[in-house]
């Protein structure tokens, strides 16, 4: 089990995939050859309930790491019937990138993960 994260000791892909719900893991494995450093660092931190700020260059996978980790945690709560009607995440994005972030990195993954989960 991953207990803490530091930038000089990022977990390996297999460690990160082990904390994801099977259908979320399949979505990541199908869509990406391997996880990026921001993904390997932020997904476990979010899973541990840490307040997490991800900063990295454009195109490094930071948005999908945040959305993917939160989607995973919400699915986890729903499966345990512990999902409440409350705020679990605050996502901050530059206004210029917001529409793309929501469409490409939130709506599309939600639809694709939902389809994978239906098959399970």
DRENLOGU-182897 format. One line per field, with one value per residue: residue number from 1; x, y, z of N, C-alpha, C, O in turn. Coordinates in steps of 0.02 Angstrom, whole numbers, padded with zeros to 5 digits. Example, Ala and Ser with C-alpha at 12.3 -4.5 7.8 and 13.67 -1.06 7.14 Angstrom:
REM residues 2
pos: 1_2
neast: 00660_00642
nnorth: -00284_-00112
nup: 00390_00354
caeast: 00615_00684
canorth: -00225_-00053
caup: 00390_00357
ceast: 00660_00645
cnorth: -00165_00002
cup: 00390_00394
oeast: 00712_00670
onorth: -00166_00057
oup: 00423_00402
END
This chain:
REM residues 120
pos: 1_2_3_4_5_6_7_8_9_10_11_12_13_14_15_16_17_18_19_20_21_22_23_24_25_26_27_28_29_30_31_32_33_34_35_36_37_38_39_40_41_42_43_44_45_46_47_48_49_50_51_52_53_54_55_56_57_58_59_60_61_62_63_64_65_66_67_68_69_70_71_72_73_74_75_76_77_78_79_80_81_82_83_84_85_86_87_88_89_90_91_92_93_94_95_96_97_98_99_100_101_102_103_104_105_106_107_108_109_110_111_112_113_114_115_116_117_118_119_120
neast: 00042_00026_00096_00148_00195_00326_00414_00536_00522_00421_00279_00272_00187_00109_00083_00004_-00104_-00155_-00232_-00342_-00515_-00574_-00632_-00598_-00461_-00446_-00489_-00387_-00275_-00310_-00317_-00193_-00021_00073_00080_00102_00229_00160_00036_00070_00110_00004_-00120_-00112_-00096_-00216_-00302_-00267_-00329_-00269_-00249_-00218_-00110_-00076_00051_00120_00196_00099_00003_00051_-00028_-00089_-00221_-00307_-00261_-00304_-00446_-00469_-00428_-00519_-00641_-00623_-00623_-00752_-00827_-00787_-00841_-00976_-00996_-00983_-01093_-01085_-01081_-01116_-01223_-01130_-00990_-00844_-00730_-00632_-00598_-00482_-00457_-00379_-00480_-00478_-00444_-00545_-00668_-00620_-00557_-00666_-00746_-00656_-00580_-00664_-00806_-00797_-00708_-00793_-00904_-00842_-00784_-00900_-00960_-00868_-00882_-01013_-00998_-00937
nnorth: -00059_00111_00239_00368_00504_00563_00675_00624_00491_00420_00314_00156_00117_-00001_-00002_00111_00078_-00026_00032_00079_00064_-00081_-00052_00081_00070_-00009_00082_00181_00101_00063_00184_00247_00219_00216_00283_00457_00556_00659_00594_00473_00523_00604_00532_00428_00513_00585_00478_00443_00543_00665_00841_00902_00978_00993_01030_01052_01042_01089_00963_00856_00768_00805_00855_00747_00658_00710_00716_00581_00515_00568_00526_00389_00381_00427_00327_00220_00259_00256_00120_00067_00118_00242_00366_00534_00678_00796_00910_00847_00878_01012_01089_01183_01282_01369_01489_01489_01358_01284_01235_01139_01055_01007_00942_00853_00793_00759_00734_00645_00540_00498_00446_00343_00262_00225_00144_00038_-00010_-00057_-00174_-00257
nup: 00000_-00039_00053_00064_-00041_-00138_-00246_-00288_-00275_-00354_-00368_-00457_-00612_-00596_-00458_-00443_-00528_-00453_-00354_-00415_-00465_-00552_-00681_-00700_-00700_-00814_-00910_-00902_-00937_-01066_-01134_-01118_-01141_-01038_-00872_-00837_-00750_-00669_-00656_-00592_-00471_-00421_-00422_-00321_-00209_-00206_-00188_-00059_00008_00017_00009_-00147_-00259_-00424_-00528_-00684_-00848_-00995_-01071_-01000_-00932_-00815_-00790_-00823_-00731_-00610_-00631_-00662_-00545_-00451_-00507_-00490_-00348_-00318_-00380_-00301_-00176_-00210_-00239_-00112_-00059_00003_-00050_-00042_-00058_-00083_-00091_-00159_-00223_-00282_-00429_-00513_-00652_-00787_-00869_-01009_-01039_-00984_-01048_-01139_-01046_-00970_-01069_-01140_-01037_-00933_-00962_-01074_-01021_-00914_-00984_-01058_-00956_-00890_-00988_-00992_-00861_-00863_-00933_-00846
caeast: 00000_00063_00083_00165_00220_00375_00430_00595_00506_00354_00263_00269_00120_00072_00061_-00051_-00160_-00183_-00279_-00399_-00569_-00555_-00654_-00559_-00394_-00449_-00493_-00320_-00230_-00329_-00305_-00125_00029_00098_00062_00152_00248_00106_-00016_00095_00115_-00058_-00175_-00108_-00106_-00289_-00330_-00255_-00368_-00226_-00260_-00166_-00101_-00036_00078_00164_00187_00041_00008_00085_-00077_-00110_-00294_-00338_-00242_-00350_-00514_-00471_-00424_-00582_-00692_-00611_-00644_-00825_-00852_-00773_-00892_-01042_-00998_-00992_-01155_-01065_-01079_-01164_-01235_-01087_-00931_-00786_-00671_-00634_-00551_-00468_-00428_-00383_-00543_-00466_-00440_-00600_-00714_-00584_-00547_-00730_-00768_-00607_-00551_-00713_-00866_-00777_-00689_-00851_-00943_-00804_-00779_-00967_-00970_-00826_-00911_-01074_-00978_-00907
canorth: 00000_00173_00278_00438_00517_00617_00679_00584_00420_00409_00243_00128_00112_-00058_00018_00158_00041_-00070_00068_00100_00017_-00118_-00019_00142_00045_-00030_00143_00210_00056_00063_00249_00272_00166_00216_00344_00510_00571_00690_00544_00426_00558_00634_00484_00400_00566_00598_00417_00446_00598_00724_00899_00892_01029_00964_01079_01020_01073_01072_00899_00806_00723_00826_00862_00681_00625_00735_00693_00508_00496_00586_00480_00326_00386_00431_00259_00182_00277_00232_00047_00054_00154_00296_00429_00582_00737_00849_00926_00805_00902_01078_01089_01251_01281_01433_01494_01472_01285_01251_01199_01080_01011_00975_00897_00801_00761_00740_00703_00587_00484_00472_00405_00282_00220_00198_00089_-00018_-00035_-00094_-00240_-00296
caup: 00000_-00044_00113_00052_-00109_-00147_-00317_-00305_-00269_-00381_-00374_-00524_-00640_-00567_-00391_-00453_-00555_-00401_-00311_-00456_-00477_-00613_-00743_-00707_-00719_-00885_-00950_-00905_-00974_-01136_-01163_-01109_-01139_-00970_-00835_-00835_-00681_-00631_-00641_-00542_-00407_-00396_-00412_-00253_-00158_-00203_-00158_00014_00036_00026_-00034_-00198_-00311_-00478_-00575_-00733_-00914_-01036_-01105_-00957_-00902_-00747_-00785_-00822_-00669_-00559_-00645_-00657_-00474_-00418_-00533_-00456_-00279_-00318_-00394_-00241_-00126_-00234_-00231_-00041_-00042_00048_-00088_-00017_-00100_-00057_-00132_-00146_-00259_-00315_-00484_-00536_-00718_-00822_-00906_-01079_-01045_-00948_-01092_-01162_-00988_-00952_-01122_-01156_-00979_-00883_-00992_-01114_-00977_-00878_-01030_-01075_-00896_-00879_-01035_-00969_-00799_-00881_-00959_-00791
ceast: 00045_00046_00099_00196_00270_00396_00492_00582_00434_00340_00264_00196_00079_00046_00001_-00113_-00194_-00234_-00342_-00452_-00554_-00574_-00617_-00488_-00394_-00452_-00424_-00274_-00246_-00310_-00234_-00076_00059_00079_00119_00172_00193_00051_00007_00101_00048_-00114_-00170_-00120_-00181_-00324_-00322_-00292_-00327_-00251_-00202_-00167_-00054_-00014_00128_00152_00123_00054_00040_00037_-00102_-00185_-00326_-00318_-00289_-00421_-00519_-00470_-00489_-00638_-00685_-00637_-00720_-00857_-00843_-00826_-00961_-01048_-01009_-01056_-01141_-01062_-01135_-01171_-01196_-01028_-00873_-00722_-00684_-00579_-00543_-00431_-00430_-00446_-00534_-00466_-00501_-00646_-00682_-00575_-00611_-00750_-00720_-00586_-00600_-00772_-00847_-00754_-00748_-00893_-00907_-00798_-00846_-00981_-00929_-00858_-00974_-01058_-00953_-00960
cnorth: 00062_00217_00352_00445_00573_00617_00638_00509_00408_00335_00220_00123_00057_-00041_00065_00121_-00003_-00034_00090_00044_-00019_-00082_00047_00124_00027_00031_00175_00167_00055_00129_00275_00213_00159_00282_00394_00523_00607_00641_00496_00458_00579_00583_00452_00452_00581_00538_00417_00504_00660_00781_00900_00948_00999_01020_01043_01053_01049_01005_00844_00758_00743_00831_00793_00643_00647_00709_00617_00484_00511_00540_00413_00328_00391_00363_00214_00195_00250_00157_00028_00086_00208_00364_00475_00640_00795_00859_00882_00832_00972_01077_01160_01247_01351_01434_01472_01395_01249_01209_01134_01030_00973_00924_00838_00760_00742_00703_00641_00529_00456_00426_00339_00235_00188_00139_00027_-00050_-00076_-00165_-00286_-00331
cup: 00000_00016_00104_-00016_-00106_-00220_-00336_-00299_-00292_-00385_-00447_-00547_-00606_-00497_-00396_-00478_-00502_-00357_-00349_-00460_-00543_-00678_-00754_-00729_-00793_-00930_-00957_-00948_-01049_-01170_-01162_-01106_-01069_-00938_-00838_-00762_-00641_-00612_-00587_-00473_-00379_-00382_-00343_-00199_-00150_-00170_-00082_00047_00049_-00018_-00084_-00250_-00363_-00524_-00620_-00800_-00948_-01071_-01064_-00923_-00834_-00740_-00780_-00759_-00612_-00570_-00637_-00585_-00438_-00442_-00498_-00384_-00273_-00333_-00334_-00187_-00146_-00224_-00157_-00014_00011_00013_-00064_-00066_-00070_-00103_-00111_-00176_-00284_-00367_-00509_-00603_-00747_-00866_-00979_-01089_-01018_-00992_-01116_-01104_-00971_-01006_-01130_-01094_-00924_-00915_-01031_-01070_-00938_-00922_-01045_-01015_-00881_-00925_-01014_-00907_-00813_-00904_-00904_-00750
oeast: 00095_-00013_00066_00221_00258_00395_00499_00624_00391_00385_00257_00150_00021_-00007_-00046_-00168_-00254_-00275_-00389_-00435_-00524_-00535_-00607_-00458_-00348_-00420_-00404_-00237_-00201_-00289_-00216_-00089_00070_00062_00178_00136_00181_00021_-00031_00097_00036_-00151_-00221_-00151_-00205_-00369_-00366_-00288_-00348_-00271_-00144_-00219_00003_-00055_00172_00102_00096_00109_00055_00059_-00134_-00212_-00369_-00355_-00311_-00452_-00567_-00506_-00513_-00679_-00734_-00669_-00749_-00907_-00887_-00853_-00998_-01101_-01041_-01070_-01181_-01042_-01194_-01129_-01224_-01018_-00855_-00667_-00739_-00521_-00593_-00380_-00475_-00462_-00578_-00486_-00507_-00661_-00712_-00584_-00609_-00768_-00740_-00576_-00580_-00786_-00879_-00777_-00753_-00914_-00938_-00804_-00849_-01009_-00953_-00861_-00988_-01098_-00948_-00943
onorth: 00065_00231_00395_00396_00625_00565_00619_00468_00388_00296_00261_00124_00068_-00065_00061_00132_-00014_-00067_00115_-00015_00012_-00083_00067_00157_00044_00032_00194_00193_00048_00130_00319_00164_00104_00330_00376_00502_00589_00647_00480_00423_00574_00592_00450_00437_00589_00546_00393_00512_00704_00770_00897_00962_00981_01053_01008_01089_00996_00993_00790_00713_00703_00813_00782_00599_00606_00684_00592_00438_00470_00517_00383_00281_00362_00345_00174_00148_00226_00133_-00023_00082_00219_00413_00457_00649_00838_00820_00879_00813_00990_01065_01194_01213_01390_01383_01439_01371_01188_01152_01081_00970_00912_00868_00780_00700_00712_00645_00588_00473_00395_00372_00286_00174_00130_00089_-00029_-00111_-00125_-00210_-00346_-00365
oup: 00035_00028_00134_-00045_-00075_-00253_-00394_-00317_-00252_-00403_-00493_-00506_-00588_-00477_-00356_-00454_-00505_-00325_-00320_-00460_-00587_-00726_-00811_-00772_-00829_-00983_-01012_-00990_-01090_-01228_-01201_-01072_-01045_-00972_-00840_-00716_-00584_-00558_-00541_-00422_-00319_-00334_-00308_-00147_-00094_-00130_-00046_00108_00087_-00075_-00063_-00280_-00346_-00555_-00596_-00808_-00933_-01097_-01090_-00888_-00799_-00688_-00737_-00737_-00572_-00523_-00607_-00567_-00397_-00402_-00477_-00362_-00227_-00302_-00317_-00157_-00104_-00203_-00143_00046_00056_00044_-00065_-00110_-00037_-00150_-00052_-00157_-00304_-00352_-00524_-00609_-00732_-00898_-01007_-01142_-01027_-00974_-01114_-01114_-00960_-00989_-01127_-01099_-00874_-00897_-01022_-01079_-00931_-00900_-01044_-01023_-00860_-00904_-01019_-00903_-00778_-00895_-00913_-00702
END
